[in-house]
Amino acid sequence: MGADTVSLAYTPLPYAPIAQFAHVDPALVTVDNPGGFAGLSRRIDTDKGCVAFIREIAEPCAEAGVQGIILWTGGIHPRGVNYRPDMFLEPSAVRERLPWLIGEIRALDMWAGCLIRPGIAAVVDPSNTDQDREVELTPEATVSYTLSRIRNLQAVGFEHFYGDEFGMRPCDLIIARRIRAAIGPTVNIWAEAGNLHPGIEEYVGLYSERLPNGKTVGPHNRPAFLESARSRYPDASVLCIAREEMTHQGVVELGYTPLVQDYEAAKGTLKGLARSMSRDRTEEK
């Protein structure tokens, strides 16, 4: 480690692809599919759907060398809050099946992750009890609420977390430090907007969306910041999704961890990706 590098406050996960499950759509909501899941292998609110997910999605992911699957959402909720940020209110049909689903994912030597949204809570709107309302939490409440949310999800088997919208507020650096001190180094959290505030990368992983030819868009694409962060923290975890014509291999060549769609493994588009990452990291050393 060079003189100008700093040790991370967390232990980065192995360098291997990570898959995301995010396939729901309000247009698909029906009486028989209240969560708006796209197809049987997405119906994690039914026994048949959970089995189909393991056989058609999780098993191909494991065979392709994916290390874990992040559950972005437990389905569209009738009260309408995007992503169901209040994980205490996960629909019961999903919640009661999570232990089995996560157990099967673990049996395939993968871990299960989940979305959290530090700083935002869902509350019932007194003026419209059919629709939740999102409220922004104070820094102190964010720490307390996020730790409760993490422990609630850990209780059913989730191990690592994606911090949706996390990193957008200047106070999120202090919040990240306090959360890390409470949960220890082994739980990985990626901050969606972590590349907005230097220093947060010591406590949480970063998230990026890369386009080809160096194009950038929004807070997810700040190459200069990411390279600066990696120069100080060479082992920092950068979770990166390829956009437009950018390829997963292009993400690997940047030294970032590809975030892939979980269905890609079944289509064969991840073939050789994990092996190329292993060679890439070996060559670095």
C-alpha positions in Angstrom: 0.0 0.0 0.0 1.4 3.4 -1.0 2.2 6.2 1.3 -0.9 8.2 0.2 -3.4 5.4 0.5 -5.8 4.8 3.4 -7.3 1.7 4.9 -11.0 1.2 4.4 -13.3 0.9 7.3 -15.1 -2.1 5.7 -14.0 -5.3 4.0 -14.8 -5.3 0.3 -16.5 -8.3 -1.2 -14.6 -10.6 -3.7 -14.2 -9.2 -7.2 -17.0 -11.0 -9.0 -20.3 -9.9 -10.7 -23.3 -9.0 -8.7 -26.9 -9.4 -10.1 -29.9 -7.2 -9.4 -33.6 -8.2 -9.2 -35.8 -5.3 -10.1 -38.4 -6.6 -12.5 -41.7 -5.1 -11.4 -44.0 -2.7 -13.3 -47.1 -0.8 -12.1 -48.7 -1.6 -15.5 -48.6 -5.3 -14.5 -50.6 -4.9 -11.3 -53.7 -7.0 -11.2 -55.9 -8.7 -8.6 -53.9 -11.8 -9.1 -50.5 -10.0 -9.3 -50.7 -7.2 -6.8 -47.0 -6.7 -6.7 -46.7 -6.1 -10.5 -44.1 -8.9 -10.9 -42.9 -9.6 -14.5 -43.5 -13.3 -15.1 -43.6 -16.4 -13.0 -39.9 -16.4 -12.2 -40.4 -13.0 -10.6 -43.4 -14.0 -8.5 -41.5 -14.1 -5.2 -44.9 -13.6 -3.5 -45.9 -17.2 -4.5 -44.4 -20.6 -3.8 -44.3 -21.5 -7.5 -42.7 -18.2 -8.3 -40.0 -18.7 -5.7 -39.1 -22.1 -7.1 -39.1 -20.7 -10.6 -36.8 -17.9 -9.5 -34.3 -20.3 -8.1 -34.4 -22.7 -11.0 -34.5 -20.1 -13.9 -32.6 -17.1 -12.4 -30.5 -18.0 -9.4 -29.1 -21.3 -10.6 -27.8 -19.8 -13.9 -26.4 -16.8 -11.9 -24.4 -19.2 -9.7 -23.2 -21.1 -12.7 -22.0 -17.9 -14.3 -19.9 -16.9 -11.2 -22.3 -14.3 -9.8 -21.5 -13.8 -6.1 -24.8 -12.3 -4.9 -28.2 -11.0 -5.9 -29.6 -7.7 -4.7 -33.4 -7.6 -4.3 -34.3 -4.1 -5.5 -37.9 -4.3 -4.6 -40.5 -6.7 -3.0 -43.1 -5.6 -5.5 -45.3 -2.6 -6.2 -47.3 -1.7 -3.1 -50.9 -0.7 -3.3 -50.1 2.5 -1.3 -47.6 3.4 -4.0 -44.3 4.3 -2.5 -41.5 3.7 -5.0 -39.2 0.8 -4.1 -41.0 0.3 -0.8 -38.3 2.2 1.2 -39.9 1.3 4.5 -38.8 -2.3 4.6 -40.7 -2.9 7.8 -43.8 -2.9 5.6 -42.6 -5.5 3.0 -45.8 -7.2 1.7 -46.5 -10.2 3.9 -46.8 -12.6 0.9 -43.1 -11.7 0.1 -41.9 -11.5 3.7 -43.0 -15.0 4.7 -41.2 -16.5 1.7 -37.9 -14.7 2.1 -36.3 -17.2 4.5 -36.8 -20.0 2.1 -35.7 -17.9 -0.9 -32.6 -16.6 0.7 -31.7 -20.1 2.0 -31.8 -21.4 -1.5 -29.7 -18.6 -2.8 -27.1 -19.3 0.0 -27.2 -23.0 -0.9 -25.9 -21.9 -4.3 -22.9 -20.2 -2.6 -24.3 -16.7 -3.3 -25.5 -14.1 -0.8 -28.7 -12.1 -0.9 -28.7 -8.3 -0.6 -31.5 -5.8 -0.4 -32.2 -2.1 -1.1 -32.4 0.3 1.8 -33.0 4.0 1.6 -31.2 5.9 4.4 -32.7 9.3 5.1 -36.2 8.5 3.8 -39.1 7.0 5.7 -42.6 6.1 4.5 -45.5 7.2 6.6 -49.3 7.0 6.1 -50.6 10.3 4.9 -53.5 11.3 7.2 -55.1 13.2 4.3 -55.0 10.1 2.0 -54.7 6.8 3.8 -54.5 4.9 0.5 -51.2 6.6 -0.4 -48.0 6.7 1.7 -46.0 9.9 2.0 -42.2 10.0 2.0 -40.5 12.2 4.7 -36.9 13.2 5.0 -35.3 12.2 8.3 -32.9 14.2 10.5 -29.3 12.8 10.6 -29.8 11.4 14.1 -33.1 9.7 13.0 -31.4 8.5 9.8 -28.8 6.6 11.8 -31.3 5.0 14.2 -33.8 4.2 11.5 -31.3 2.8 9.1 -29.7 0.5 11.7 -33.2 -0.8 12.6 -33.9 -1.3 8.9 -30.6 -3.2 8.4 -31.2 -5.4 11.4 -34.7 -6.1 10.4 -33.5 -7.3 7.0 -30.6 -9.2 8.5 -33.1 -11.2 10.6 -34.5 -12.8 7.5 -31.1 -13.4 5.9 -30.0 -10.4 3.9 -26.3 -9.7 4.2 -25.4 -6.7 2.1 -27.3 -3.5 1.1 -27.6 -0.9 -1.6 -28.2 2.6 -0.2 -30.7 4.1 -2.7 -30.4 7.9 -2.7 -27.7 7.7 -0.1 -24.8 10.2 -0.4 -26.9 13.1 -1.7 -26.8 15.1 1.5 -23.6 16.5 3.0 -24.5 15.0 6.3 -24.5 11.5 4.7 -20.7 11.3 5.3 -21.2 11.6 9.1 -24.1 9.2 8.9 -22.1 6.6 6.9 -19.3 6.8 9.5 -21.8 6.2 12.4 -23.6 3.4 10.6 -20.2 1.7 9.8 -19.1 2.0 13.4 -22.4 0.2 14.5 -22.5 -2.6 12.0 -18.8 -3.4 11.8 -16.6 -4.0 8.7 -18.1 -7.1 7.1 -21.5 -5.7 5.9 -21.1 -4.0 2.5 -23.2 -1.0 1.6 -23.1 0.8 -1.7 -24.1 4.5 -1.7 -26.0 5.5 -4.9 -24.7 9.1 -4.8 -21.5 8.4 -2.8 -19.4 10.1 -5.5 -20.8 13.5 -4.5 -19.1 13.8 -1.2 -15.3 12.9 -0.8 -14.6 10.8 2.2 -17.7 8.7 2.3 -15.8 6.0 0.3 -13.9 5.1 3.4 -17.1 3.7 4.9 -19.3 2.5 2.0 -18.8 1.3 -1.5 -19.7 3.5 -4.4 -22.1 3.2 -7.3 -21.6 4.2 -10.9 -23.3 4.0 -14.3 -20.8 4.1 -17.2 -21.5 4.9 -20.8 -19.1 4.3 -23.7 -16.5 6.7 -25.0 -16.2 8.5 -21.6 -19.7 10.0 -21.7 -21.1 10.9 -18.4 -24.6 11.6 -17.0 -25.9 12.7 -13.6 -24.4 12.0 -10.2 -23.7 8.4 -11.1 -20.9 9.3 -13.5 -18.0 11.2 -12.1 -14.9 9.4 -13.4 -12.4 11.8 -12.0 -13.9 11.4 -8.5 -14.0 7.7 -8.8 -10.3 7.5 -9.9 -9.3 9.8 -7.1 -11.2 7.7 -4.6 -9.6 4.5 -5.9 -6.1 6.1 -5.7 -6.6 6.7 -2.0 -8.5 3.5 -1.4 -7.3 0.9 -4.0 -9.6 -1.8 -2.7 -12.7 0.4 -2.6 -15.8 -1.3 -4.0 -17.3 0.4 -7.0 -20.5 -1.2 -8.2 -21.1 -0.3 -11.8 -23.8 -0.8 -14.3 -23.1 -0.6 -18.1 -25.4 1.7 -20.0 -26.1 2.0 -23.7 -23.2 0.3 -25.7 -21.0 0.0 -22.7 -20.2 -3.6 -21.9 -19.7 -5.5 -18.7 -16.2 -6.3 -19.9 -15.6 -2.6 -20.3 -16.6 -2.2 -16.7 -14.1 -4.9 -15.7 -11.4 -3.1 -17.6 -12.0 -0.1 -15.4 -11.5 -2.3 -12.3 -15.1 -1.9 -11.1 -17.6 -4.6 -10.1 -20.2 -5.2 -12.8 -23.9 -4.9 -11.7 -25.7 -7.2 -14.1 -29.4 -8.0 -14.7 -30.2 -11.3 -13.1 -31.8 -12.7 -16.3 -28.6 -12.2 -18.3 -27.1 -15.4 -16.9 -29.9 -17.6 -18.3 -29.4 -15.9 -21.7 -25.7 -16.8 -21.6 -24.5 -13.2 -21.9 -22.4 -13.5 -18.8 -20.3 -16.3 -20.1 -16.7 -15.9 -19.2 -17.2 -12.6 -17.3 -16.3 -14.0 -13.9 -13.2 -15.7 -15.3 -12.0 -12.5 -17.0 -12.4 -10.7 -13.7 -10.3 -13.3 -11.9 -7.5 -12.9 -14.5 -7.8 -9.1 -14.3 -7.4 -9.0 -10.5 -4.5 -11.5 -10.7 -2.7 -9.5 -13.3 -3.1 -6.3 -11.1 -1.3 -8.0 -8.3 
